[in-house]
Amino acid sequence: MIFLNYETAEKEINEIINKSDEILEDIVKYLYENFDNYSWVGIYIVREKNLFLGPWIGPNATEHTKIGIGDGICGSAAETGKTEIIADVKEDSRYLSCFINTKSEIVVPIKVRGKVIAEIDIDSDILNAFSQKDKLFLEKVADMLSKHI
């Protein structure tokens, strides 16, 4: 089921954050299970000059468990601190291919005092799967998570 009401999803995520002992794992699972167009959801954690894969959920593991800051779409988002929405990953030379079915991607930095500490990475098997509503919603989720990483 695709959430049409992002407010409801935001409230439910806030409840998870306030009650869970495994916040990142539970948020990844929630996003994956509640948005049909999210085919793979993961959180990368920044350590020194690299992103390291944390909790994830999807049909397959990614080979990209360590990504340099500035490398690929994830590394670019970590470097700039800005959300990246890629409508068609085949059209973006930065894309680090993970899954043959991936068509689009969104990467949302999680920041503390302006510094990127982690990011939400979501792939979709649908072209142009991510809207401005997804961007705003996921940026709110990233802000909520920033207080708990």
TAUR-V420150 format. One record per pair of residues at least 4 apart in sequence whose C-alpha atoms are under 6 Angstrom apart, sorted by the first residue. I is the first residue (numbers start at 1). GAP is how many residues later the second one is. D is the distance in Angstrom with one decimal. If there is no record, write none. Layout:
<<I	GAP	D> <I	GAP	D>>
//
This chain:
<<1	33	5.9> <1	34	6.0> <1	35	5.7> <2	33	4.5> <2	34	5.3> <6	4	6.0> <16	4	5.5> <17	6	5.6> <25	30	5.4> <28	13	5.9> <30	4	6.0> <32	6	5.7> <37	87	5.6> <38	86	5.1> <39	84	5.7> <39	85	4.8> <40	17	5.9> <40	18	4.4> <40	82	5.6> <40	83	5.1> <41	15	5.5> <41	16	5.5> <41	80	5.9> <41	81	4.6> <42	13	5.8> <42	14	3.9> <42	78	6.0> <42	79	5.2> <43	11	5.3> <43	12	5.8> <43	76	5.6> <43	77	4.7> <43	78	6.0> <44	7	5.6> <44	8	5.2> <44	9	4.4> <44	10	5.3> <44	74	5.4> <44	75	5.3> <45	6	5.4> <45	7	5.2> <45	73	4.2> <46	4	5.8> <46	5	4.6> <46	71	5.1> <46	72	5.2> <49	20	5.5> <50	17	5.5> <50	18	4.4> <50	19	5.2> <51	15	5.5> <51	16	5.0> <52	13	5.6> <52	14	4.7> <53	12	4.8> <62	36	5.7> <68	7	5.9> <69	6	4.3> <69	10	5.8> <70	5	4.1> <70	6	4.5> <70	9	5.5> <71	4	4.4> <72	22	4.5> <72	23	5.2> <72	24	5.5> <73	21	5.7> <73	22	5.7> <77	4	5.4> <77	5	5.4> <81	28	5.8> <83	24	5.6> <83	25	4.6> <84	22	5.6> <84	23	5.2> <85	21	4.5> <86	18	5.5> <86	19	5.2> <87	17	5.0> <87	40	5.9> <87	41	4.0> <88	15	5.5> <88	16	4.9> <88	39	5.7> <89	14	5.6> <89	15	5.3> <101	24	5.4> <102	22	5.5> <102	23	4.6> <103	21	5.9> <103	22	5.0> <103	23	5.5> <103	24	5.0> <104	19	5.9> <104	20	5.3> <104	23	5.4> <104	24	5.9> <105	17	5.7> <105	18	4.5> <106	16	5.4> <107	13	5.6> <107	14	4.5> <108	11	5.4> <108	12	5.1> <109	10	4.2> <110	6	5.6> <110	7	5.9> <110	8	5.0> <110	9	5.0> <110	32	4.9> <110	36	5.8> <111	4	5.1> <111	5	4.3> <111	6	5.6> <111	35	6.0> <112	34	6.0> <130	4	5.8> <133	4	6.0> <134	4	5.9>>
//
